[in-house]
């Protein structure tokens, strides 16, 4: 049994209409196949159906692969501090 992906999703954080992805990691065997993007797209579509307006997440500045993944999936930078805060409007 291989774990394909692991996601930590925090609902209604920091406010009611925002969901926050605290953690998302794909098993290396499943990377670069579009599976992660499909998971994020399906998750965001479901969150929109539930009434959420935005999805946010933080990216470590020293993780360019993760940053590129989120940009490719439509997330935009909203602030840069200790981490890069990114957001997708649903």
Secondary structure per residue as TSV (DSSP state, phi and psi in degrees):
chain	resnum	aa	ss	phi	psi
A	1	X	-	360.0	111.9
A	2	X	-	-102.4	134.5
A	3	X	-	-78.1	123.5
A	4	X	-	-77.9	-48.3
A	5	X	E	-148.6	158.7
A	6	X	E	-134.2	127.1
A	7	X	E	-133.2	137.0
A	8	X	E	-109.4	111.1
A	9	X	E	-115.7	122.7
A	10	X	E	-108.5	115.5
A	11	X	T	-85.6	146.4
A	12	X	T	57.7	45.9
A	13	X	-	-138.5	132.2
A	14	X	S	-82.7	-9.7
A	15	X	S	-132.9	170.3
A	16	X	T	-52.4	-41.6
A	17	X	T	-92.3	11.5
A	18	X	E	-117.5	135.8
A	19	X	E	-106.8	146.0
A	20	X	E	-123.0	124.0
A	21	X	E	-87.1	107.6
A	22	X	E	-80.6	-25.5
A	23	X	E	-161.4	135.3
A	24	X	E	-147.5	122.6
A	25	X	E	-140.9	134.1
A	26	X	E	-101.8	141.1
A	27	X	-	-59.5	134.6
A	28	X	G	-55.7	-29.7
A	29	X	G	-68.4	-18.7
A	30	X	G	-109.7	2.6
A	31	X	T	-74.9	155.5
A	32	X	T	62.7	30.8
A	33	X	S	-123.6	2.5
A	34	X	S	85.3	-3.1
A	35	X	H	-66.8	-44.4
A	36	X	H	-61.8	-43.1
A	37	X	H	-62.9	-39.2
A	38	X	H	-63.6	-41.5
A	39	X	H	-61.8	-45.8
A	40	X	H	-65.4	-43.3
A	41	X	H	-61.1	-46.3
A	42	X	H	-63.7	-41.7
A	43	X	H	-62.1	-46.5
A	44	X	H	-66.0	-39.9
A	45	X	H	-61.7	-41.5
A	46	X	H	-66.1	-42.8
A	47	X	H	-61.6	-38.8
A	48	X	H	-62.7	-42.4
A	49	X	H	-60.8	-32.3
A	50	X	T	-78.1	-7.8
A	51	X	T	103.6	3.1
A	52	X	-	-71.8	145.8
A	53	X	-	-101.6	-27.1
A	54	X	E	-145.7	155.6
A	55	X	E	-124.4	132.6
A	56	X	E	-123.3	160.8
A	57	X	E	-162.6	163.4
A	58	X	E	-114.9	140.7
A	59	X	E	-120.5	133.3
A	60	X	E	-65.3	132.1
A	61	X	T	-60.0	-21.1
A	62	X	T	-97.8	21.9
A	63	X	-	-127.2	75.6
A	64	X	H	-64.1	-28.2
A	65	X	H	-65.2	-44.8
A	66	X	H	-65.6	-44.3
A	67	X	H	-57.7	-45.9
A	68	X	H	-63.1	-40.1
A	69	X	H	-59.0	-47.7
A	70	X	H	-69.0	-38.7
A	71	X	H	-59.8	-45.2
A	72	X	H	-59.8	-29.1
A	73	X	T	-95.2	16.8
A	74	X	T	91.4	2.4
A	75	X	-	-79.2	144.7
A	76	X	E	-118.4	149.9
A	77	X	E	-73.8	129.1
A	78	X	E	-112.3	-18.2
A	79	X	E	-165.8	155.3
A	80	X	E	-128.9	118.3
A	81	X	S	-138.6	-121.4
A	82	X	S	-64.8	-38.8
A	83	X	E	-123.1	164.3
A	84	X	E	-88.8	116.1
A	85	X	E	-89.4	125.6
A	86	X	E	-123.0	156.4
A	87	X	E	-146.8	146.2
A	88	X	E	-122.6	124.5
A	89	X	E	-85.5	125.5
A	90	X	-	-84.7	360.0
